């Protein structure tokens, strides 16, 4: 999975899973009535044998990110089941799904704050 060169099949598979997981998570948020919560699927990495998908989520507000991610991880079997229902005619076997927090936006925000502060590390 560390190999950055993905086959066209892996790319197609990953983008299909990314799209459908995003739809499923947004639907689940609406059904549970969670206001002021935004989850986006930033990337999906898939193994060469298509058996494991690492799904990276960006959660806003970031103060709730760990709690929301933990809830999604605890219900990953339900997400996988719903994904299987949606993709039953397109994918033979749904991969094992692992969710991770993508904190790259927070990292970028921290860099911007550091550059704008009076203690700019570059100057």
Secondary structure, 3 states (H helix, E strand, C coil): CCCCCCCHHHHHHHHHHHHHHHHHHHHHHHHHCCCCCEEEEEEEEECCCCCEEEEEEEEECHHHHHHHHHHHHHCHHHHHHHHHHHCCCCCCCCCEEEEEECCHHHHHHHHHHHHHCCCCCCC
